[in-house]
């Protein structure tokens, strides 16, 4: 097993697949720190984000780092590749190097990853999404409600042909919840929820441009767009401005997230605002208490969201 995990290219494919299946079933974590005692802490906390290309999570990472560094703990950052295809192997690697705790800017979807984290013996905090059944601890917000509130704001200002631009949905529980929130708001208002564009993986601003163009082609009377992330909302703003579409006159735009840029572009982007930095502080505080041998009274914390009404919808 050791040779298969350390040098997988040197063993037969059938053997490799059998060993990997056993690892997933048992939650086995290979010790990758040779010569050290299992009881010795490394002073490292693993932070796993869905994608390093998504700036929305950086506020949370800063909140974690700013809280842990003064206490002598270093942060190790891992990218789970958004779709989650490498989630279990990434966690196995980080835990094999004896991270003292794991904080995820996500909730765990893979059954193999869940088994791994449940058996790893270190504090685990899932963030950015609320769950009734966390692996260990959870700090997040209601993604569905946040998307519903942002879409309802577009309805409240009189928009009726509203589309949605969303990131890739595979392995993305936040995106799926935000999609449901959009559908909730549209259906409760008696509006057609059919205008939807899912971005490819990995998404970029050029993809947002194409998505907006496809929505407008499908519905020339499109008068608003809700974007599942602030980055996409900024991309939609730039795409509209390149085409000479007045925002919000011709097209109102709303987003969701924790991106400072949303408040700095002209016009500033309306949407559901998430306290990402505070989320990171709370998650790091949970880890510190557990590492210090203290109990965490609230294992699930809802940080909520606020609706920011700015010039992209009210100008």
Number of C-alpha atoms within 10 A of each C-alpha: 15 10 11 18 15 11 11 17 11 10 13 10 12 9 13 19 14 12 17 18 13 13 20 20 14 13 21 16 22 17 16 15 12 7 7 12 8 10 7 9 12 15 16 20 27 22 23 24 23 21 18 16 15 17 17 20 22 19 21 27 25 16 19 25 22 16 19 21 13 9 11 9 16 17 20 14 16 19 16 22 19 23 17 18 13 14 22 23 16 18 22 24 16 24 24 16 18 26 23 23 25 25 27 24 25 24 25 21 13 15 13 19 21 18 18 23 24 16 13 21 11 18 22 25 27 24 29 26 19 22 20 7 10 19 20 14 21 30 31 28 22 20 28 20 20 27 31 23 22 29 30 20 22 27 18 11 11 11 19 18 21 27 26 26 24 24 25 18 18 13 18 17 17 20 21 19 21 24 24 17 22 28 21 19 22 23 11 9 13 9 15 13 16 14 17 21 21 18 19 14 14 14 16 16 17 12 20 28 18 15 23 23 18 15 21 15 11 13 14 11 14 20 21 26 26 29 32 30 25 28 23 27 28 26 19 29 29 19 20 21 12 11 9 10 14 14 24 19 13 13 21 26 32 34 31 31 26 24 23 12 14 24 17 10 14 14 19 23 29 27 33 28 21 24 19 26 19 17 27 30 22 22 26 25 16 24 26 19 13 16 15 9 9 11 11 14 7 10 13 20 17 16 17 18 22 14 15 18 19 17 19 26 23 17 12
